[in-house]
Amino acid sequence: RSISGLTQLKKLDLDMSRCHKMTDKSLNALGAALMKLTSLESLSLAYHGCDKHIGDKGVTDLSLGIAKLSQLTNLKINLQECEKLGDDGIIKLGIALSELSKLKTIELYFDLCIKPSSTSLVAIAGGLIKANTKQDPKDAALRGIRLSFRSCEKIDDKGVIALAETVTKLQNLESLDLNFNYCIKITDKAIAEIAKCVSKHPKITQLNLYMQGCNKIDENPLQFSTFITEISKSQCLTSLAFNLSDTNIGNGSVFTICHHLSKLTTLTHFSLKLNRCTQTIDDYSL
């Protein structure tokens, strides 16, 4: 409540991680306070590990406040391990995002939240697109997206493809960081769509794609090859990172990666992780 009186506040950073007695009531109060902080430009909230008592109701109330922050340029919300949080709350957050037309960077963390499905990803993607359409696409503010759904096992190709379609329309986006580690329903089809949107994008210089434990990756070698082929068409990527550990990646796919990598002449930073892949990877692949 005391925060609501700071009406000239530009930046707010609250970290309540591992405060296990924190409940939806705190997010209700914070949402109400945010409605009065209309000068806020940067908001960072962490409720990581408030696992038993924060869920859809609290995130819904918080979202009502976020929707009023018309000057917001940077948003970071960490709700990792909030087991009660599901699609309903994240849908409301997506609606709030649609009001943030000045947003430059967004970071959302839902790792180990067991309820969210691709419906949540579709809602976030939809919100970002609606915010983008409120201004001339050439003047769109959004520059960086970081989304983490690690071990959200209900996430599948539908959500990832919706996100890829959104990225295509965000013409000023420069950085895309996606963590889908251990989202076991995601297949080669989804990552191929990400690659297609990045390869055609005029400004994305950084792509980080974390797919560790997605054991359906490389079940379809043709689609995986499409993924690598499309990435290699990018004319502006300078930083590229893949984590494909604990997947079915084998010699053929590693060879494909290495072969096409030489086409990315703008690349200055590259990271590839292939720990504990179930298929044979040996000297031949490199």
Salt bridges, closest charged atoms under 4 A:
GLU41 OE2 - LYS10 NZ 3.82
ASP51 OD1 - HIS20 ND1 3.51
ASP61 OD2 - LYS57 NZ 2.70
GLU81 OE2 - ARG18 NH2 2.96
GLU81 OE2 - HIS48 NE2 2.82
GLU83 OE1 - LYS52 NZ 3.40
GLU99 OE1 - LYS134 NZ 3.14
GLU107 OE1 - ARG146 NH1 3.98
ASP111 OD2 - ARG150 NE 3.27
GLU174 OE2 - ARG143 NE 3.88
ASP177 OD2 - ARG146 NH2 3.42
GLU193 OE2 - LYS196 NZ 3.45
GLU230 OE2 - LYS233 NZ 3.22
ASP246 OD1 - ARG276 NE 3.05
